[in-house]
Amino acid sequence: VVHEFLFYWSHRLMHVYPMLYKHHKVHHEYKQNNILSAQHFNPIDHLFSIAGPAILTAAIVQPHSMTQFQIGYGYAPQTLMIIWGTHFLGHQ
């Protein structure tokens, strides 16, 4: 619940502030919603709206170390896909 709350508000902030939206708009360049559009992020956007809420949630909830490891391990492939996706789809 904490993570969803933080993700929602970080995503809202990406739409409100032009300085953040210029990094977030890459995510909205697709005309059709699909898995590629959902996972296509600028690295700055990823740090602010994906990694930020995950790190803050861990700081607030303070989960068991094994739980934290599993969460981090789940984000690692997603992070690589996001970083590679910016180049794979022709965006820098």
C-alpha positions, 0 to 999 in steps of 0.5 A: 500500500505504501509503495502504491501511494508513493508511486501514484504521487510520483507519477502525478508529479511527473505530469505536473512539473514541466521539468519532470514531464520532459523526461516522462513524456517518452512514456506517452509517445506510443499511440497504443497502450501495450507492454512496450509503452508501459515499460518504456521510460527515460532513465530519469523517469525511472529513478523518480517514479519507479526506484524512488517509491521502492527505496522510500517504501523500504525506508518506511516499512523496513522489511526483512532483509530477504524480502528486500532482496526479493523486491530488489531482485525483481526490479533488476530485470525491469531496470535493465529492460527500461535502460535498454528499451530507450535505445532499442526503440530509438530514443536517447 
